[in-house]
C-alpha cells in the first residue's frame, strides 16, 4: 500500500498558533476566486456500456488494499474496503454524481426535502415503497431512529468514530404512512443530505453490543444489489453475491470478489489471471502501456533470447562465463541463467498484460505539503508563508500528472475540487510562487545569510547543523541508517533520469529495446532486492557549494525535517519531495529528508507531530462543512493537558476559520453556505499550514471486456451495471453521464 493510501485510510475514519496577520487580512480583502466550480478536470473512465451489451453472470475479481477489520463504516478501524462493501450492499439515500454532488438515490428514496425551518428544521423523507431488507422487512423510520441513537454521541457504550450531523437531530418520527420518515433537528444542519448514507438495519444499530460486534465480521441483513456472502481472512477475500431480494435493476454479475493484493504485486496478479480490475501505480501503468505497444508490433519479439539488451553488458557477461577463472565462470553462468529466467518470466507477464488497458481519471482527493506549526521554525507564520511562496505548484503537478496523460492543474482549494459545488481557486489569499517575497519573509522572521552556526555536540539529537563543507545525513553516534539523504537543488533521482532517457514520444519503434531494458531492471531488482541509488548512503556530504546562501538564526541553520514513507508505491512522493527540496534551497531553506516505514508514517510521525514537512493526501467531500472541519479546526487543550488536534495534523488553526465552518454548517441557504466555505478556505490558505499541490491520479487496470468499472472519479460506482461485455460488443467511447 502506498503512503498516500495509508493517509486516505486513516482519514476515512479516524499550543495555539498565530492567526493570519495584517498582511493576510489585507490580501483577503481583495482576493477573488480565479476559477468557479466548473467541470471536473478529468472525466471518469469506466468503459461505459448500456446494460443490454453486458452479459449476465460471471465473477469480477477486484483488488483492494485489505480485508476490512470491520464492515461497520462508523467504527474507527473502518477503511476504504469497508466503504466499498457498504456501497454494494447497504442503502444510501444520496449518491454522488460525476461532479461530486449528491443526488437522490431513487432505489431507496423518492424524494427528501426541508419542509419546515421554524421553529426547527424538519426534513421529510419519502421512501421507495419497494425498498426492503434482505429478511423481507420494509426499510423505515425504525431504522433511521436506531442509527440516530447509535451515532448521536449521547450513549458512550456505542464505539463510534464520528457523530457529525446526527448530534444535531432532536427526534425521528414516522410520517403520514410507513413510507415517510420525519427528522427534526435541534440545531440547523446544512449537510443533512450526508446522513443515512449508508443506512444500517436496526438489528445492527439497535444496541451497543450489536453495533460494536455484530457488523464487524459479517452483515446478516443487507439491502443492496449485492449481499455479503463470505469474509475469508485466510485467503484475504470478501465475496459479494447477487441479492435475490433486490428490487432494482438486477445485478449483471453473479459475484464480486474483493481480493487484498499489495499494490506492488498487482501487475503480477493481473498477468496471472487472478484479477480483472485493480488500481495500480505508475510503474504498472508503464508495463501495461509497453505491453500494448509491443502487441501492435507483432514482428518484434517481446522478450527472451535475441532481445535488444545492452551489448556491452552482454559481451562482458559472455567473457566471464567463458574465461579461465572457473569459479567466476560458474557464478556468472548461474547469474545469467537466473537473469534469463527472470527476463523470460517478465516477458510472459507482458504477453498476458496485453489483455488489459489502463483507465485513468483523477481521484476525489488531493496531495498536499503539510507544514507542522507546533514548534520550530514553522511555528512562525512568516516562515510557513515563505515555504509556500517558494513552491512552483504548476511544476509539481506537471511532474506527476503530465506523464500519465492527465491534466496538470494545481488544486486551488483545501475544501473542494474542480467540479464540486463549493470549489473556487482561493490560492490568491496566499499568493503564487515568488522567491524574492519568500526571502523577504524569511529575513523579516530573523533568518539571515551567513549567521553563526552552533555545531551539534556528539551524541546530541535534534536539528543538525549545516556547515560550509556540508553535513552528514545522520549522526554516527546514533547508529543505524534512518534513510536520510540530502538533495541538491539540481539533483535528479536516477530512476527519473532513466525514464527520460527511455521516453519514446513519437513511437519510433524503440519499444522492444525499452521493454528489454525494463526486463533487465526487473531481473536486477530480484537480485539486489530493490533499485540501487534511490537514496544517498549514510554519511554522504552535500554537493560542493550547497551551503551557499544557507540561512541561520540564533546559531541554528534553517533546516526542516521532511518525513516521507519508504514503502513500495511511494516513488512519486519521493520525486515530488526532491523537487520541493530544490525549490526551498533556492530561497535558503535546507531540508533533511527521512524515510520511515509506511505502517508508522501516520501514527508515529504525522499524527504525533514528529515532522516539519510531509506529503499526504486528503479526500474531498460533497459536505465540506461537516467532513473538513476536523482537518482544519484550531487545536484546543484537552482535559488531561494534552492538545486535541482532531485531524489537524499541521496544528495550524484560527478561531475565524472555526467560526466560518460553524456558520456554513448552520446555514440552510446553499449559496450562502458555499460562500462561507470559500471564505474559510481563503483563510486556511493565508495561514499556510498546508499547501494543496495536485489532485491524485486514479489509475485502474481493467480487463478489456470489463464494462462500467474502472476509474470512477467522483461518481459512486453503480455495482448492478458492472460486468463483462457480450462477445462482439463494444463499450461507449465517451464517459458515463453520471445520471
C-alpha positions in Angstrom: 0.0 0.0 0.0 1.3 3.4 -0.8 1.8 6.1 1.9 -1.0 8.2 0.2 -3.4 5.3 0.6 -2.3 4.8 4.2 -3.2 8.5 4.7 -6.6 8.1 3.0 -7.4 5.1 5.1 -6.5 6.9 8.3 -8.7 9.9 7.2 -11.7 7.9 6.1 -12.5 7.3 9.7 -10.3 8.4 12.3 -0.2 25.3 21.5 -2.4 27.9 19.9 -1.0 29.5 16.7 -0.7 32.9 15.2 -3.8 33.9 13.3 -3.5 35.4 9.9 -1.6 38.7 10.4 -2.3 42.1 8.9 -0.7 41.2 5.6 -3.0 38.2 5.2 -6.1 40.3 6.1 -5.3 42.9 3.6 -4.8 40.3 0.9 -8.0 38.5 1.7 -9.9 41.7 1.4 -9.1 42.0 -2.2 -8.8 38.4 -3.3 -11.2 36.8 -5.7 -11.7 33.2 -6.9 -10.0 32.7 -10.2 -11.9 29.6 -11.2 -15.5 28.8 -10.2 -16.7 25.2 -9.6 -16.8 24.4 -13.3 -16.3 20.8 -14.5 -14.1 18.1 -13.1 -10.6 18.3 -14.6 -10.9 14.7 -15.8 -13.9 12.6 -16.7 -14.4 9.2 -15.2 -13.1 6.4 -17.4 -15.1 3.2 -16.9 -15.8 1.8 -20.4 -19.4 2.8 -20.1 -21.8 0.4 -21.8 -25.6 0.0 -22.0 -26.8 -2.9 -19.8 -28.1 -4.6 -23.0 -24.4 -5.1 -24.0 -23.3 -6.6 -20.7 -23.5 -10.4 -20.3 -25.5 -11.9 -17.4 -23.3 -13.7 -14.9 -19.7 -14.1 -14.1 -17.4 -13.1 -11.3 -15.4 -9.9 -11.1 -12.1 -10.2 -9.2 -11.2 -6.8 -7.9 -8.1 -5.8 -6.0 -8.4 -4.0 -2.7 -5.8 -2.9 -0.2 -7.1 -5.0 2.7 -9.8 -7.3 4.0 -11.5 -4.9 6.4 -11.3 -5.3 10.2 -15.0 -4.2 10.3 -17.9 -3.9 8.0 -19.3 -1.1 10.1 -18.3 2.2 8.4 -19.0 4.2 11.6 -16.2 2.4 13.6 -12.7 3.8 13.9 -10.9 1.0 12.1 -13.2 1.1 9.0 -11.2 1.5 5.8 -11.7 2.0 2.1 -12.8 -1.6 1.6 -15.4 -1.2 4.3 -16.9 1.7 2.3 -16.8 -0.3 -0.9 -18.7 -3.2 0.6 -21.2 -0.8 2.1 -21.8 0.9 -1.3 -22.7 -2.5 -2.8 -24.9 -4.0 0.0 -26.5 -1.2 2.0 -28.9 1.7 1.3 -27.7 5.2 0.7 -30.3 8.0 0.5 -27.9 10.0 -1.7 -25.1 9.1 -4.1 -22.5 11.3 -5.8 -22.7 12.2 -9.5 -19.8 12.8 -11.9 -19.4 16.3 -10.5 -19.1 15.0 -6.9 -22.5 16.4 -6.0 -25.2 14.5 -4.0 -28.2 13.2 -5.9 -31.3 11.3 -4.7 -30.8 7.6 -5.0 -34.1 6.5 -6.5 -33.7 2.9 -5.5 -34.3 3.9 -1.9 -35.7 7.4 -1.9 -38.4 9.1 -3.9 -37.6 12.5 -2.5 -36.4 14.3 0.5 -36.9 18.0 1.4 -36.8 20.5 4.1 -40.5 21.1 4.9 -40.0 23.4 7.9 -37.3 25.8 9.1 -39.1 27.5 12.0 -39.1 26.9 14.9 -37.0 23.8 13.9 -35.6 22.4 10.7 -37.6 19.4 9.6 -36.7 17.1 6.8 -39.3 14.7 5.3 -38.0 11.5 3.6 -40.4 9.7 1.2 -39.0 6.2 0.7 -39.3 3.9 -2.3 -42.2 1.6 -1.5 -40.3 -1.5 -2.9 -37.2 -1.0 -0.6 -36.9 -3.9 1.8 -34.1 -5.5 3.8 -33.0 -9.0 2.8 -35.1 -10.5 5.5 -38.2 -9.0 3.9 -38.8 -6.2 6.3 -39.5 -2.7 4.9 -36.9 -0.1 5.3 -38.5 2.6 7.5 -38.4 5.0 10.4 -37.3 2.4 13.0 -34.0 2.0 11.1 -33.5 5.8 10.8 -34.2 6.2 14.5 -31.8 3.4 15.6 -29.0 4.8 13.5 -29.6 8.3 15.0 -29.5 7.0 18.6 -26.3 5.0 17.9 -24.5 7.9 16.3 -25.8 10.8 18.3 -22.9 10.6 20.8 -25.2 10.6 23.8 -24.6 6.9 24.6 -20.9 6.3 25.1 -21.5 2.5 25.1 -21.5 2.8 21.3 -18.0 2.7 20.0 -18.5 5.3 17.2 -15.8 7.1 15.3 -18.0 10.0 14.3 -21.4 11.5 15.0 -21.3 14.7 12.9 -24.8 15.7 12.0 -26.5 13.0 14.0 -25.7 15.0 17.1 -27.9 17.8 15.8 -31.1 15.7 15.5 -33.8 16.2 18.1 -36.1 13.3 17.1 -37.2 11.0 14.3 -40.8 10.0 13.7 -43.0 8.1 11.3 -44.7 10.4 8.8 -48.1 10.1 7.3 -47.5 6.5 6.5 -44.8 3.8 6.7 -43.0 5.2 3.7 -42.4 8.6 5.3 -39.7 9.5 7.8 -39.8 12.8 9.6 -36.5 14.1 11.0 -36.5 17.1 13.3 -33.2 18.9 14.0 -32.4 20.6 17.3 -30.0 22.9 15.5 -30.0 23.8 11.8 -27.8 21.5 9.7 -26.9 22.4 6.1 -25.3 19.0 5.4 -28.4 16.9 6.2 -28.0 15.1 2.8 -24.9 13.4 4.2 -27.0 11.5 6.8 -28.2 7.9 6.5 -25.7 7.0 3.7 -25.1 4.2 4.4 -28.1 3.2 6.4 -27.7 0.1 8.6 -30.7 -2.0 9.8 -32.0 -1.6 13.3 -30.6 -5.1 14.0 -27.1 -3.6 13.8 -27.7 -0.1 15.3 -30.3 -1.1 17.9 -28.0 -1.9 20.8 -24.4 -1.2 21.8 -23.5 -4.9 21.6 -24.9 -5.3 18.1 -23.3 -2.1 16.9 -19.9 -2.9 18.4 -19.6 -6.5 17.4 -22.3 -7.9 15.1 -21.3 -6.0 12.0 -17.6 -6.4 12.3 -17.1 -9.7 10.6 -20.4 -10.2 8.7 -23.6 -8.5 7.7 -26.6 -10.8 8.0 -29.2 -8.3 6.8 -28.5 -6.1 3.8 -30.4 -4.1 1.2 -28.4 -3.6 -2.0 -27.8 -5.2 -5.4 -25.3 -7.5 -3.6 -25.1 -9.2 -0.3 -22.0 -10.3 1.8 -21.6 -13.9 1.1 -18.2 -14.6 2.8 -15.3 -12.8 4.5 -12.3 -15.1 4.2 -9.3 -13.8 6.1 -7.3 -16.8 5.3 -7.4 -16.1 1.5 -7.7 -12.4 2.0 -11.0 -12.1 0.2 -14.5 -10.7 0.6 -17.1 -12.3 -1.6 -20.3 -10.4 -2.6 -23.1 -12.3 -4.2 -26.2 -11.1 -6.1 -29.0 -10.3 -3.7 -32.1 -12.3 -4.7 -34.4 -9.8 -2.9 -33.1 -6.7 -4.8 -35.9 -4.8 -6.3 -33.9 -2.5 -8.6 -32.2 -3.4 -11.9 -30.8 -6.9 -11.4 -27.0 -7.1 -10.9 -25.3 -8.3 -14.0 -22.6 -10.2 -12.2 -23.1 -13.3 -10.1 -20.3 -12.3 -7.7 -17.7 -9.7 -6.9 -14.6 -11.0 -5.2 -12.7 -8.2 -3.4 -9.2 -9.6 -3.0 -6.4 -8.0 -0.9 -3.3 -7.6 -3.0 -0.4 -5.3 -2.3 0.0 -2.6 -4.9 3.5 -3.6 -5.9 2.2 -7.2 -6.6 -0.9 -6.3 -8.7 0.7 -6.3 -12.1 1.9 -9.9 -11.5 -1.5 -10.9 -10.3 -3.2 -9.3 -13.3 -0.8 -11.2 -15.6 -1.5 -14.4 -13.8 -5.2 -14.1 -14.5 -6.1 -13.7 -10.8 -7.5 -10.1 -11.1 -9.9 -8.4 -13.6 -9.7 -4.9 -12.0 -7.1 -3.2 -9.9 -5.9 0.3 -9.1 -2.3 0.4 -10.0 0.8 2.6 -9.6 2.6 4.5 -12.4 5.2 1.7 -12.8 2.4 -0.8 -13.6 0.8 1.7 -16.0 4.1 1.8 -17.8 4.2 -2.0 -18.1 0.7 -2.3 -19.5 1.4 0.6 -21.9 4.6 -1.1 -23.2 2.8 -4.4 -23.5 0.1 -2.8 -25.6 2.6 -1.2 -27.9 4.6 -4.4 -28.3 1.4 -6.2 -29.1 0.8 -3.9 -32.0 4.2 -4.8 -33.4 3.7 -8.5 -33.9 7.0 -8.9 -35.8 9.0 -7.7 -32.8 9.9 -10.3 -30.2 8.5 -9.3 -26.8 11.3 -10.8 -24.7 13.8 -13.6 -24.5 17.0 -14.6 -26.4 17.8 -12.1 -29.1 16.2 -9.1 -27.3 17.9 -5.8 -27.7 19.8 -5.9 -24.3 22.8 -3.7 -23.6 25.6 -5.0 -25.9 28.5 -4.1 -23.6 27.0 -5.9 -20.6 26.2 -9.0 -22.7 29.8 -9.1 -24.0 31.2 -8.8 -20.5 29.0 -11.5 -19.2 29.9 -13.8 -22.0 33.6 -13.2 -21.5 33.4 -14.0 -17.8 31.3 -17.1 -18.3 33.8 -18.5 -20.9 37.0 -17.3 -19.2 39.7 -19.3 -17.4 38.5 -18.5 -13.9 36.3 -21.5 -13.3 34.7 -20.2 -10.1 33.9 -16.8 -11.6 32.7 -18.5 -14.7 30.3 -20.7 -12.7 29.0 -17.8 -10.7 28.5 -15.8 -13.9 26.7 -18.7 -15.7 24.4 -19.2 -12.7 23.7 -15.5 -12.6 23.0 -15.4 -16.3 20.6 -18.3 -16.0 18.7 -16.6 -13.2 18.6 -13.4 -15.1 17.3 -15.1 -18.2 14.6 -16.8 -16.2 13.6 -13.5 -14.7 13.5 -11.8 -18.1 11.6 -14.7 -19.6 9.0 -14.6 -16.8 8.8 -10.8 -17.3 8.1 -11.4 -21.0 5.4 -14.0 -20.2 3.7 -11.4 -17.9 4.0 -8.8 -20.6 2.2 -11.1 -23.1 -0.6 -11.6 -20.6 -0.9 -7.8 -19.8 -1.9 -7.2 -23.4 -5.4 -8.2 -22.4 -5.6 -5.2 -20.1 -6.0 -1.5 -20.5 -5.4 1.5 -18.2 -8.4 3.5 -17.3 -7.4 6.9 -15.9 -9.1 9.8 -14.1 -8.4 11.9 -11.0 -9.4 10.8 -7.6 -11.7 12.9 -5.4 -8.6 13.6 -3.2 -5.6 15.9 -3.3 -1.9 15.6 -2.2 -0.7 18.4 0.0 2.5 19.7 1.5 1.8 19.8 5.3 3.8 22.2 7.5 3.8 21.4 11.2 3.3 24.7 13.0 3.5 23.3 16.5 7.1 24.3 17.2 10.4 25.0 15.5 10.8 27.5 12.5 7.4 26.7 11.1 5.6 27.9 14.3 6.3 31.3 12.7 3.6 32.1 10.1 6.2 34.1 8.1 8.4 31.0 7.6 5.4 28.9 6.6 4.4 31.6 4.0 7.9 31.7 2.8 7.9 27.9 2.2 4.6 28.3 0.3 5.9 31.2 -1.8 9.0 29.2 -2.8 6.9 26.5 -4.4 6.2 26.2 -8.1 2.9 24.2 -7.8 2.4 24.1 -11.5 5.8 22.3 -11.9 4.9 19.8 -9.2 1.6 19.0 -10.7 3.3 18.6 -14.1 5.9 16.2 -12.9 3.2 13.9 -11.5 0.3 14.1 -13.9 1.6 15.0 -17.4 3.4 11.7 -17.9 0.2 9.9 -17.0 -1.8 11.9 -19.7 -3.8 13.7 -17.0 -4.4 17.5 -16.7 -1.7 19.0 -14.6 -3.6 21.8 -12.8 -2.7 22.7 -9.3 -5.5 22.4 -6.7 -6.9 25.8 -5.7 -8.9 24.8 -2.6 -8.4 22.8 0.6 -12.2 22.0 0.8 -13.3 21.0 -2.7 -12.1 20.1 -6.1 -13.0 21.4 -9.6 -16.5 20.3 -10.4 -17.8 20.3 -6.9 -20.2 23.0 -5.9 -18.0 24.5 -3.2 -14.9 24.7 -5.4 -13.2 28.0 -6.0 -9.5 28.8 -6.5 -8.7 30.7 -3.4 -4.9 30.4 -3.6 -4.6 34.1 -4.2 -5.1 34.6 -0.5 -1.6 33.4 -0.1 -0.1 34.2 -3.5 1.8 32.2 -6.1 5.5 31.4 -6.5 7.7 34.4 -5.6 11.2 33.5 -4.4 12.0 37.1 -3.7 9.0 37.5 -1.5 9.9 34.2 0.2 13.3 35.5 1.1 11.9 38.8 2.4 9.5 36.9 4.7 12.5 34.8 6.0 14.5 37.9 6.6 11.6 39.5 8.5 11.5 36.4 10.6 15.2 36.8 11.5 16.7 34.2 9.2 19.8 35.7 7.6 22.6 34.5 5.4 26.0 33.8 6.9 24.8 33.8 10.5 27.0 31.8 13.0 26.0 28.2 13.3 26.5 26.2 16.6 27.8 22.8 15.8 25.9 19.9 17.3 27.7 18.1 20.0 28.5 14.4 19.6 25.5 12.3 20.6 23.1 15.2 20.7 19.8 14.7 18.9 17.7 17.3 17.2 18.4 19.7 14.4 21.6 19.0 12.6 23.9 21.9 11.9 24.8 22.8 8.3 28.3 24.0 7.8 30.1 25.2 4.6 31.6 21.8 4.0 28.2 20.2 4.0 26.8 17.9 6.8 26.4 14.2 7.4 22.9 12.7 6.8 23.0 11.0 10.2 25.0 11.4 13.4 27.1 8.3 13.5 26.8 8.2 17.3 23.0 7.4 16.9 23.8 4.3 14.9 21.7 2.7 12.2 20.6 4.1 8.9 17.3 6.1 9.0 17.3 6.6 5.3 18.1 10.3 5.5 19.5 11.8 2.3 20.4 15.2 1.0 19.0 16.7 -2.2 20.8 19.4 -4.1 18.6 21.9 -6.0 19.6 20.5 -9.4 19.8 16.8 -8.3 17.6 14.3 -10.1 16.7 10.8 -8.9 18.5 8.2 -11.1 15.2 6.4 -11.9 13.7 9.6 -13.2 16.7 10.3 -15.4 16.5 6.7 -16.7 12.8 7.2 -17.5 13.6 10.3 -19.5 16.3 8.5 -21.5 13.8 5.8 -22.4 11.0 8.1 -23.5 9.7 7.4 -27.0 7.0 10.0 -27.5 6.9 9.6 -31.3 6.5 5.8 -31.3 9.8 5.4 -33.2 9.9 1.6 -32.8 12.1 1.6 -29.7 9.5 -0.3 -27.7 11.4 -3.7 -27.9 14.6 -2.0 -26.7 12.8 -0.3 -23.8 11.0 -3.5 -22.9 14.3 -5.3 -22.7 15.7 -2.6 -20.5 12.7 -2.9 -18.3 13.2 -6.7 -18.1 16.8 -6.2 -17.2 15.8 -3.9 -14.4 13.2 -6.4 -13.3 15.9 -9.0 -13.0 18.2 -6.6 -11.2 15.6 -5.9 -8.6 15.1 -9.6 -8.0 18.8 -10.0 -7.5 19.5 -6.8 -5.5 16.2 -6.5 -3.5 15.4 -3.1 -4.9 16.6 -0.3 -7.2 20.0 1.0 -6.1 20.9 4.7 -5.9 17.4 5.9 -4.8 18.9 7.2 -1.6 22.3 8.6 -0.8 24.3 6.4 1.6 24.6 7.4 5.2 27.4 10.0 5.6 27.1 11.4 2.1 28.0 15.1 2.1 26.1 17.7 0.3 27.4 18.8 -3.1 30.1 21.3 -3.2 28.8 24.8 -2.6 25.5 23.5 -1.4 25.7 25.6 1.7 25.9 28.8 -0.2 23.0 31.1 0.8 22.1 28.9 3.8 20.2 30.9 6.5 20.7 30.8 10.2 19.2 32.3 13.4 20.3 32.1 17.0 23.2 29.8 16.0 21.0 27.3 14.2 20.7 26.6 10.5 17.3 26.8 8.8 16.8 23.1 8.3 13.4 21.4 8.1 12.9 17.7 8.6 11.0 16.3 5.6 9.4 12.9 6.5 8.4 10.5 3.8 7.2 6.9 3.6 9.7 4.3 2.4 7.4 1.5 1.1 6.6 0.4 -2.5 4.3 2.9 -4.3 5.9 6.0 -2.7 8.3 6.7 -5.6 6.1 9.6 -6.9 6.1 11.2 -3.5 9.8 11.0 -3.2 10.2 12.6 -6.6 7.9 15.4 -5.5 9.9 15.8 -2.3 13.1 16.1 -4.3 11.6 18.9 -6.4 10.3 20.7 -3.3 13.7 20.5 -1.6 15.3 22.0 -4.6 12.8 24.9 -4.7 13.4 25.6 -1.0 17.1 25.5 -1.3 16.9 28.4 -3.8 15.5 30.6 -1.0 17.9 29.4 1.6 15.8 26.7 3.3 17.5 23.3 3.7 15.7 20.1 4.1 16.7 16.9 5.8 14.7 14.0 4.3 13.9 11.0 6.4 12.2 7.9 5.1 10.1 5.9 7.6 8.1 2.7 7.4 4.6 3.0 5.9 3.0 1.5 8.9 4.5 4.0 11.3 4.2 7.0 9.0 0.9 8.4 10.2 0.8 7.0 13.7 4.3 7.8 14.8 5.1 10.8 12.7 2.2 12.7 11.2 -0.4 12.3 13.9 2.1 12.7 16.7 3.7 15.8 15.1 7.2 14.3 14.6 7.9 16.2 11.4 8.4 19.6 9.9 7.3 18.9 6.3 5.3 15.9 5.0 3.3 14.8 2.0 0.0 13.1 2.4 -3.5 13.2 0.8 -6.9 14.2 1.9 -10.2 13.0 0.3 -12.6 15.8 -0.5 -16.3 15.6 0.3 -19.6 16.8 -1.0 -20.1 18.1 2.6 -17.0 20.1 3.5 -18.6 22.0 6.4 -19.0 18.7 8.2 -16.2 16.5 6.9 -13.4 19.0 6.5 -13.9 20.9 9.8 -11.9 18.4 11.9 -9.0 18.7 9.5 -8.6 22.5 9.9 -10.1 23.1 13.4 -7.9 25.0 15.8 -6.3 22.7 18.3 -7.6 23.1 21.8 -6.2 21.8 25.2 -7.8 18.6 26.4 -8.9 17.9 30.0 -5.7 15.9 30.6 -3.5 18.7 29.5 -2.7 17.3 26.1 -3.6 19.1 22.8 -6.7 17.9 21.0 -5.9 18.3 17.3 -8.6 16.0 15.9 -7.3 15.5 12.3 -5.5 18.8 12.1 -2.0 17.3 11.9 -0.4 20.6 11.0 -1.5 22.1 14.3 -2.4 25.4 12.5 -5.8 26.8 13.0 -7.7 30.0 13.8 -10.8 31.0 15.6 -12.1 32.7 12.5 -11.9 29.5 10.4 -13.7 27.6 13.1 -16.5 30.2 13.2 -16.9 30.1 9.4 -17.2 26.3 9.4 -19.9 26.6 12.1 -21.8 29.2 10.2 -21.6 27.2 7.0 -22.9 24.1 8.8 -25.9 26.0 10.3 -27.0 27.9 7.1 -29.7 26.2 5.1 -29.3 28.6 2.1 -26.9 26.5 -0.1 -25.4 29.5 -1.9 -24.7 31.3 1.4 -23.2 28.1 2.9 -20.9 27.7 -0.2 -19.8 31.3 0.2 -18.8 30.7 3.8 -16.9 27.6 2.9 -14.9 29.6 0.3 -14.2 32.3 2.9 -12.9 29.6 5.3 -10.7 28.2 2.5 -9.2 31.7 1.8 -8.2 32.0 5.5 -6.8 28.5 5.5 -4.6 29.4 2.6 -3.5 32.6 4.4 -2.4 30.6 7.5 -0.2 28.4 5.3 -0.5 25.3 7.4 -1.0 23.1 4.3 -0.4 23.7 0.6 -2.6 21.7 -1.8 -0.5 20.6 -4.7 -2.3 18.3 -7.2 -5.3 16.1 -7.5 -4.3 12.4 -7.1 -4.2 10.3 -10.2 -6.7 7.4 -10.3 -5.1 4.6 -12.4 -7.0 1.4 -12.9 -6.0 -1.7 -14.9 -9.1 -3.4 -16.3 -9.5 -6.4 -18.5 -10.6 -5.0 -21.8 -14.1 -6.6 -21.7 -14.9 -5.3 -18.2 -17.7 -2.7 -18.5 -18.9 0.1 -16.3 -16.0 -0.1 -13.9 -12.6 1.5 -13.7 -11.5 5.0 -12.7 -14.8 6.3 -11.3 -13.6 9.8 -10.4 -16.2 11.5 -8.2 -19.1 9.2 -9.0 -20.4 6.5 -6.7 -20.0 3.2 -8.6 -23.1 1.5 -9.9 -22.5 -2.0 -8.9 -25.5 -3.6 -10.6 -24.3 -2.4 -14.0 -20.8 -3.8 -13.8 -20.0 -6.9 -15.8 -18.3 -8.4 -18.9 -19.2 -7.3 -22.4 -21.0 -9.7 -24.6 -18.9 -11.2 -27.3 -18.5 -8.6 -30.1 -20.0 -5.8 -28.0 -18.1 -2.5 -27.5 -18.2 -0.1 -24.7 -19.0 3.6 -25.4 -16.1 5.8 -26.3 -17.5 8.5 -24.1 -17.6 8.5 -20.3 -20.8 7.8 -18.4 -23.0 10.7 -17.9 -23.3 10.4 -14.1 -27.1 10.2 -14.2 
